[in-house]
């Protein structure tokens, strides 16, 4: 049957020669090659512009030697008629049409005895014809394998699909400058591609300076989509990366000007997405444009509630959404056992334009806001106190971006003010648990202004929420103003629950300011109201506040009785969170009475409850007293390990207040161990972390300020004012992420700390480092990059890199963070000299 083929001098493949470098995709290349070895039909599916064709061609190149009959590319994009698919294949393979025989049968006969790989590129617009021809040929030709690219699978027997992901994007990081930051960025495939294509457009292009952060932003905003990144990189001849990043909100106008020889739909991002959009059915197009109102993803339930209506039945949304997933226009991801969906940013922008063109935006955004208002109001009591707190926190966190989008929409028009006020008032418990205090205050202040001064229950609840958040940040003036107005409105409306809440928080504010007598009266009135309305949570909460007041007065017997009553109330409600807090309060009393053993047992019991709830933030909080208890016992190693665990958990959940407190705790441990300079550095880092979230002093309760001030004064006195100020300033100059990284680094000193008062490392004969290496270590501890160190010491960057490598080797360290901590402990970091 070889006579049906063209001349045997035909080359072994017709793959085009690559004119640009192929970036990344190591894992994908291996994965696709393995599938080709296992399945006779492998289809690469993925979003528009994700690089399916480039990946298919690269894999085809790499496996070509395994096919004696060659590797043959059939480009289907130019075809418009399904009937032309067999002819396109035959033309590429040189198969001649035979009289009185269908071309597909002739193809099957010609390929029956050959081992070859057929690459069918861009099947999506002819998917049914491609599926039929592929199945026909595979059944007739046992030596044939097919590698196809399509937005969706061909869905025939034996097909293996491989979803091509976007290129990896850089993790958000506050430290992107200098050689270290640039090296981290260049580990990202999308950054590698941007730099490669940018240098093709502008050979002098580098990541140096402010451009690094902008390139990272571009790659993240474009979701690592290769075509979009290539089009953006092509703009560097006329725009800086910063200018490109600033224009990404209008990416379809910016990302034009692709290769003239490329297919028309690959020359601009809009044309590519137009191509995919036009292949959708009308109901699919309708759902896609309505999905654009979601921010950061959505659940199936949310899609059904928000997108149904006006021509789209709620019962139809499920199937249509799954069709969009199959066609690679919607991305799925698993989170806490639930499937969530999202649009890539470029698709979201495009769909949003279609939504506005259809004049549907206002209606769909109204349904979106109402759905997430319902979620916020349902979650509020569960987050405040319930055994399901973890699940409701996770659910609310997953939709945080949608809640923000609803708030933005509610503030854009005065007629929507009530939704904004209800939504921001309901979110207060979430904001407090997740420490979004400043953000919450901003939303509440805007909502209260937009809604006007009407005395409504909704306004009273929002004022109460604002007062709670202001108190959390030590802004007692705004706290009292907001809470008293909430109290006045609630009294006038007869809303006893909000009255009791406002009274309780006014009492807590008064207590924080040292007004014990007024606090007691406010708490007592709140307790009476909670008892009258039978609110068990409110009763337990107020009993805890009264216990705290007695504890501050050193009336341990009264405090214990109040805490025990609160504990019993919470147990009766099945309120695990309330039980845990009561146990912690009782442990505090035990500590004050001089019974650390009993306190430890209670602290451990609370910790076990929080671990059962799975709340990382609460677990971190519960570890704090155990860390302090270990420090007081002289178990500084255990104390430090516990504080580091809290710090690690706080970073995971983004609790910046907890992070600041841990840095403070680690400072106390360092002071206890006599590591005074390190303690001063940590105090400074803690101060910076607190100020970053709007906390004016540490700790938050003024009653504890004397203890904190005494600890700081002790370190200052022992270290000396000048040395203390230098170390404090160095810690304060660190970003929170830098401070966390250094505080978490294991302590592995290469000898005893240097006690020389002038901090000069040359006198430390125990250190294995040379004087120049000491200088480099000092600058590493100050957070300088290799480039900055080179400029400071007037040496080459390569020399600095060599010194850093030598330091790591001599001290048996693995990271710059360990070098920095070692330098602080050896008295190097605060010294301006070499």
N, C-alpha and C positions, 0 to 999 in steps of 0.2 A: 504493500500500500504506500511505500515511500514514493512511488511515482506520482501520487497526488500532491506531494509537497514540491516546493520550489527547488531550485538547484541546491545540491548538498554543500555548496561552498558558503551557504548562509551562515553568518556568525552564530555563536552559541547563545547569544542573547541580543536583545535590542534595547537594553536599559540605557537611558541617557547618561552621559558623563557628568559627574558632579562638578559644578562651577563654584560652589561655595562649600565651606566646611560643614560637617555634620556635627552638631553640638549635643553632648549628653546622650540620654536614652540607653545607657548600658543595660539596665534591668529590663527595659522593654524589648531591646533587641534579643536578649537571651530568651525572654518569655515567649516571644512570637516564634523564634526559631524552634523552640521546644514544641510548641503547638503544631507547627508545620510537620514535625517529625511524627506526631501522634495522630493528627487529623488530616484528612484529605482536602477538607475545605476549612480555611481559617479566614474569618472576616474581621478586619480592623474597623471598629466603630468609634465614634467620638464627635465632639462638638465641631462646628465650623472653624477652620483655621488651626485645629489642634495639632496638625502635622501627620495625619494618617498616611498620606501619599509618600512623604519623605521617609517615614519609618518603613513603609512597605518596600520602597525601592532599596533602602539600605540593607534590609534583611535579605531581599532577593539577591543583591550583590554577594552577600556573605555566604549564601547557601548554594550559589550557582554551580559550584563544582560538583555538587551531589546529584545533578540532573544531566544525564547523558544527552537528553533531547533538548537541553537549553532552558533558559528562563525568558518568558515573553510577556511584554507589557502591552496591554490593550487599554487605551485611554478612551473611556466612554463619555466623558463630559461633553464633547461636541455633539453627540448624538441626540436626536429629539424623538425618534420613532423606535419603539420596542423591537419592531421587526428587523432593525438594522444591527442588532447585537450579534447574531451569528456571522453576518458579513464582516463586521469589524474584527472578530476573532480570526476568521478565515484570511482576511487581508494581511494581518500581522504574521500569521503562520505560513503564508504563501500557499494555502490550500485552494485548488481550483474548483469552481463549481462544475458539477457533472449533469449532463442532460437527464431529465426524467427522474431526478433524485433531490429531495429537499437538502438544502445546504447544511442543516444541522446534522443530518444523517451522514453526509459526506465528511463533515468534520470528525464525527465520532469514528468513522471508519479509518480516517487518516491518522488519528492519534492513538488507535487501539493498542499498538505494540510499542509505544514510545514512553520514556520516562521524562517528563518535563513539568515545569512549574509555570502556570498561567497566572499573571497578575492582572486582575480586573479592577481598574481604578475608577472610582466615582460611580458607584452603582445606584445611588439613592433615587435618582429620578427615573430609573428603569428597573426598579428592584424586582418586580414580578418577572419580567423577561429575563433578567440575569439569573434569578433563582431557577427558573425553568431550564435554561440552557446549561447552567452549572450542574444541576442534578442529572440531566440527560447525559452530559459528557462524562461525569464521574462514574455513572453506572456502566457506561460502555467502555471506559478506558481505565483499566486498573493501575496503570503507571502514571496517571495524571494527578497532580495536586494543584489546588487553586488557592491563591492568596488574594482576597478581595478587600476593597476599602469602600465604606458606605456610612451614612449617618445612622443606619439601622441594619440589623442582621438580615440575611437572606431567608432565614427560617426554613431550611430544608434539613432532611435527615443527615446526621453526621457532622453538621456544622459546629465549629468551635469559634466563639466570638471572643475578641480581645478588645476591651475598652481602652483606648489610648488616652492616658491622662494628660493634663497640662504639664508643662515643664515645672520643675520645683521652683518655688519662689523663696526669697529670703525671709527669715523670721523677723518680726518687728524687733528692733534693738535701738536703744538710745545711743550706742557707741558704734558709729560707722566710719569715723574719720581715722586717718592714719593707716599704716600698712596692715595692722592686725584687722581692723574693720574691713578693709578692702579685701583681704584674704578670705575673711568669713563670707563676704558677699559673693566672691567668685566661686564659692562652693555651690551656689545656686545655679541651676541650669539656665534659668531665664535670664539671669544677669550675664552669664557667659555668652549667651546668644546676643543679648543687647550690645555688649561690648564688641563682639566680633563684627556684627553688622554696622555698628556705629563707626568702627575704625575703617571699615570699607568705604563709608561715606566721608569720613574725616580722619585721615591717618594719624593726626596728632591727638585724637580723643583718648582720655584716660579717666579713671574713676576718682582721681585725686580731688580733694577739696569738697565743696558742698555738693558736687555732682553725684557723689556716692549715695547719699540719702535720697536724692531725687530719682536716681535709677532704681533703687529699691522700691520706692513708691510706685513708679511706673510699672514695674514687673508685677507687684502685688495687685495694683488696680486693674491690670490687664489679665489677671488670673493665670499668668504663665502661658497664654495662648501664643504659639510661635509666630503666626502670621501678624497678629496685632503688635507683637514686640518688634518684629522686623520692620514693619511700617513706621513704628515710633522711632526706632533707631535711625531710619533713613532720614529723619528730620533734623539730626544733630548738625547738619551742615548749615542750617539757618536758625535753629533754636537751641538753647541750652537745655540740659535735662530738667532743670528747674522750671523753665518755661513750658516744656512739653508736659510735665506733671501737672502744672496749673491749668492746662487746657483739656485734661482728660474727661471732664464732665461733658465735653462736646467731642467725644472721641471719633464719632463717625465723620466729622468734618476734618479733624486733624489727621486721621490715619488713612491717607490717600497716597497716591503716587507710587504704587508698586512697580514691578518690572513691566516694561512695555510688552515684552514677549510672553508674559504670563497670560493665562486665560483671563478674560475681562472680569469675571467674578472674583479673581484672586488679586486684582490690582487695587481694590479698595475694600475695607472692612464692611462697608455698607452693602456693596454688591454681593459679597459672600453670604451675609446674613439674609439679604433679599432672596437669594437663591434657595436657601433652606426654608424661609418663611413661605415662599410661593408654592412649595411642595406640600404644604399642610392643607388639610381640609378646613372649611370655614369654621366649624366648631373648635378645631384645634387652634386656629388663629385667634379665635375669641378668647379661649382660656389662656393662651400664652400672653396676650396683651394684658389681661386682668391680673395675671400672676406678677406683673411688674410692680404692683404696689407693695409687695412684701419686701422686707429688708432683712438680709441675713439668713433667710430660709423660712420654712413653714412646715407644718404638719398636714397630713391628709385632711383632718377635720377642719383645719383653718381654711384650706383651699375650698372645701365644700361650702363652708359658711360664707366666705368672702366673695367667691367667684361665681356662684350660682345666681340665677335671676336674669331677667331681660333676654330671653332666648336661650338660656343654658340651664338645664335642670340639675338640681343638686345630685340626682342619681347618675348623671352623665359624667360628673367631674372625675370620678375615680378612673374610668377607662380612658378618658381623654388625657389625663395627667400621665398615666402609664404609657400612652402612645408617645407623648412628648419626651418621656424618659428614654423609650426605645429609639427615638429619632435623635437622641443626644442633644436636645435643646434644654432639658432640665437635668440637673445633676442630683443624684441621691447620696446620702451619707447616713451612717448609723450613729446614733447618740443615745447612750443609756438604754439600749435595747429598742429604741424607736427609730423608724425610718423617717428622715426629714428630707426636704427637697429645697433646692435653691437654683437660681439662675446665675450663670456667669455674668459679670458686670456688663460686658459688651452686649450680651443678649438682653439684659434687663433694660439698658438704655434704649435699645431698639424697640423692645416691646412697649416701653413707656411712651415712646413717640406714637406708636400705633394706637395706644389707649387714648391719647389726647386727640388724635385724628378721628377716632370713632366717637368722640364726645361722651366717653363713659367714665372719665377719671373721677369726677365728683361723686358719683353714685358708688363706685367701687371703693374709693377711699373712705366714704362714710361707713360702708359695711365693714371695712378693715378696722376702723377706729372703734366701732361698736363691738366687734368681736374681741378685740384685745382689752377693751374696757371691761367686758364681761369676765375675761380671764383674770385681770388684775383684782377685781372685786371678789371673785371666788377664791383667789389664792391668799388674799390678805389675812383672814383669820387662821388659815392653815399654816402660813409662814410665821405668824405671831406665836402660835403655840399649838402644836399637834404632833402626834406620832409620825405623821406623813410630811413633816417639815422638809426633809431632805428632797423628797420627790417634787414638792411644790416649788422649792427654791430652784431645783434643776429645770423644771418646766418654765418658770418665769425667766430664768437666766437664758435659756435657749431662745426665748422670744424677746430678749431685751432690746434688740435693734428694732423689732416691730413696734414695741411699746414706745420707743423714742420717735419712730416715724409717725405714730398716731398722735403723740404730743406735738410734734412739729406741725402736723396738719391742723390740729385743734387750735393752735395759736395763729394760724394764717388768716383767720376770718373771725370777726367778733361774734358771729352767730354760733360758733362752735365752742364758745368759752366754757360752757357747762361741762362738756365732755372732758376738756382739758383739766378742769378743776376736780371732777370726780376721779379721773385717771391718776392725776398726781397725788391726790389724797389717799387713794387706795394703795399706791406703790410705796408708801412710807416704810412699811415693815420690811419690804424687800430691800429698799435702799439702805436701811439701817443694818440689816443682816449682811449685806454684801459691801457695805461701807462706801456707797456712792453718795456720800453726804453732800458734798459741794454741788454735784449735779442735781440732786434732789431739791436742794434749796433753790437753785436757779429756776427749775421748772415750776416749783410752787409759787415763787415770787411772781413769775410771768403770768401764771394762771390766775392768781389773785387780782392782779392789776387788770387783766383782760375781762374778768367776770364782774368787776365793779363792786360796790359796797353793799349790795343787798344782803340782809341778814337771813341767810338760809342755812339749813343743816349741812349742806354740801360745803359751804364756805367755812363753817365752824370746824368741820373735820379737816379741811385743808389747812386752816390756821393752826390747829392742834399739831398736824404733821410738821408744819414749818417750825413751830416751837420746839418739837422734839429734836429735829435735825440741828437747829441752832444751838440747843443745849449740848448736843454731842460734840460740837466744835468749840464750846466754851464761849459762845456769843450770847451771854446771859441777857443783854439788853433786848435783842430781838426776840429771844426765847420768851421772856416775860411779857413783852408787848403782844406777841402773837397768841400766847396761851391765855392771857387775860381777855383778849378780844373773843377768842373761841369760847371761853367760859361765859362771857356776857351774852353772846348770841345763843348758846345752848341753854342757858337758864331761861331766856325769854321764850324759847321754843319748847321748853319742857323736855329736852333731850337729855335724860339723866345719865345715860351711858357716856356721852361725850363730856358732860359736866364732870363726871367722876374721873375720866381720863385726864382732862385738863387740870383738875385739882391735884391729881397724883403727880403729874409732870411739873406743875408749879412747885409742889412740895420738894421734888427732887432738885429742881433748880435752886430753890432757897437753901436746901441742904448743901449743895455744891458750893454755895457762896458763904456758908457758915451761919445761916439763919436757922438754927435748930428749933427754936420755939415755934416760929411760923410754920416750919416744915411739919412739925408734929400735928399742928391743928389742921393743916391742909390734908395730910395723909389720913387723919381720923375721919374727916368729913368724906373723903373719897371712899374709905372703907365702909362707912355707913351706907352710902349710896349703892356701892357694889353689892352689899348684903341685901339691901331692899329689893334690888332688881334680880338677885340670884345669879350674878355673874361670877362663877367660880374662878375663872382665870383672873378677873380683876381683883377678887378677894386675895388670892395667893400673891399676886404681884404687889398689892399694897401692903400686905403683911411683910413681904420681903423688904420693902422700902422702910417700914417702921423698924424692922429688925436692923437694917443698916444704920439707921439713926441711933438706935440704942447702942450698937456696936461702936460707933464713932464716939459715943459718950463713955465708953468703957463699961457700960452696964451689961455685962456678959450674960447674966442670968435672964434679963428681960429679952435680950437679943435672941438667945437660944430658944426661949419659949415662943417667940413670934415666928422664928424660922421653922420650928417644929410644926406649928399650926399650919404654916404655909405649905410645908412638905406634905402633911396629911391631906390638905385640900387638893394639891396637885395629884397625889396618888389616887384620890377618889375620882378625879376627872380622867385618869389615864393619861395625864399630860406629862410625857416623858421629859420634855424640855424644862417644864416647871420643876419637876422633881430634881433634875440635874442641877439647876441653879440653887435650889434650897440646900442640897448637899454641899455645894461649894460654900454657901454662906455659913453653914454649921461648921465646916472645916476651918473657916476663917476665925470663928469664935474659939475653936479648940486651940488654934495657934496662939491666939491672944491670951488664952489661959495657961499657956506653957505646956500644952500636951501635943507635941509634934507627931507622936505616933498615931494618936486618934485622928489628927488632921490629915495625915497621909492616907489613912484608910478611906476617909470620906472623899478626899480628892481623887483617889483611884476609882472609887465607886462612880463618881461623877464622870470621870474619863471613860469608863466602860459604857455608860449610858450614851454619851456623845458618839463613841465609836459605833455603837449599835445603830444610831441614827445615820451614821455615815457623813456627818457634817464636818468637813475638814476644818472649817473656821472654828467651830465650837471645840473640836478636838485640840486645836492649837491653843485656844483660850484656856482649856482645862489643864494643859501641860504647864502653863505659866507658874501657878503656885508650887507645883512639884519641883520646877527648876529653882525657884527662889528658896524652897525648903532645903533642897540639896546644897545650895550655896551657903545658907546659914549653918548647916551642919559641917561645913568645910569640905563637902564632896564637890569640889569645883569642876572636876572632869565630867561628872554626871550632869551637873548643872549646865555646863557649857553644851553638852550633847543635847540636852532637852531644849535649850533655847535655840539651838541650830535646827532641831526638828520643827519647832514652832515656826521658825523663820522660813523653812522649806515649805511647810504647809501654807503659811500665809502668802508666799509667792504663788503657789498653785491656784489659790482662790482669789488672788488679787486684793487681799486685805491689807491695804497700805498702813492702816492704823496699827494692826497687829505687827507688821514689819518694824515700824518705828519702835514699838514697845520691846520687841526682841533685841533690837540693837542696843536699847537702853539696858536690858537685862544682861546682855553680854558685856556691856561696859562695867556693870557692877561685879560680874565674875572676874573680869580682868583686874579690876581694882583690888578685889579680895586676894588675888594671886600675886599682887605687887606689880602687875604689868601696867604701870601708870600711863605711859605714853599711848599704849594701845587703848586703854580705857578712855582717855581724853579724845582720841580719834573716833571711837565709837559713840561717845556722847555727842560729838559734832555731827556725825552721820545721822544719828537719831533725830537731832534737832532739825536737820535739813529735811528728813523724811516726814516729820510732823508738819513742818511749815508748808510742805508741798501739798498737803491735803487740808490746809486751813486751820490746823490746830495751833493755838497761840502759845500754849505752854505744855510741858510734860511733867507729870501725868495730867490727865484731864481734870481730876477732882482737886480743887484747891486745898482741901484738907490734907492731901498727900504731898503738897509742894514742899513743906519744910523738910521732909525725909529726903526727897529727891535733891533739894538744894544742898542739904548737908553732905550727901554722898559726893556731889560734884565739887563742893568746897574742899572736901578732904583730899580728893585727887589733885585739885589745883594747888593746894598748899604743899603737898608732898612732892609734886613735880616741879613746881616753880611757875610763876605767872607767865613768863615768856614762853617756856617750853610747852605749857598747857595750851596757851593761845595758838601756838603754831600747829600743834597736833589737832586741836579742835577745828581750826580753819581748814586743815587738810581733809578731815573727815567730812566737814560741811560742804566742801567743794565736790565731793563724790556724788554721782547720780545714784538714785536708789538701787538700780540694778548693779552698779559697780560695788556699792556698799554690801549688798547681799552676797555677791560673788566672793568678795574678800572675807566677809564674816563667816561664810560657810566653808572656806578653805580649811583643810586639816592642818593643825599645827604640828610641824615636824622641824623644830629648830635644829640647826647644825651645831649646837653648842650652847652654853649658857648665855642669857641676854647680856648685852653690853651695858654696863652701868656707868660708863663714862658720862659725866655731865655735859660735855660738849657734843656728845653724839657722834664723834669721829670714828669711823669703822677701822681706820688704819691701826688703832691701838688694840683692836680685838684680835689677839693672836690665835684664839680658838676657831675663828672663821676660816674656811678653806678658800675663800674668794680673794682674788687680787684686788688692789685698790681701785682699778678701773671697773672691775666687776661690781664692787661695792657702789660705785657711782651710778652704774647702770641700774642696779637693784633699787637704789634710792629713787630714781626717776620712774621706774616701773611702779613703785608704791604710790607715786603721786598721780598715777593714771595716764602717763604719757605713752604715746605710741612709739614704735621704733623710729619713725621719721622725726617725731618731735625730740626724741632723745638724741638722735644724730645731730639735729640743729643745735641743741643745747650744749653738747660736748664737742661740737665741730669735728665730727668724724663721719664716716660714711654709714648709710643705713645698713649696708651689708655687714659692716663691722659690728654694729649694734646687734644685729640678728645673731651673729656668731657669739657675742658675749652672752646674750640671753640663753642660747643653747648650752653654753658652757656652765652657766649658773644652774640651769635645770639639771644638768648632768651631775655637777659637784654636790648639789644638795639633794639629789634623788627626788626631784619634784616633777610634776606633770603639767603644771599650769602657771601662768603669770600671776594668778591670784595667790598661789602659795608663796611665790617670791615676795609679793607685796606684804603679806602677813608676816613673813619672816623678817622683812626689812623693818616693819613697825616694831616688832618684838626686840629687835637688836638696836633700836634707837637710831635708825637711819632716816626714817621717813620725814621727820620734821626738820632735819638739818639742811639748810640751803647750800652748804658747802659740799664739795666732793669727798 
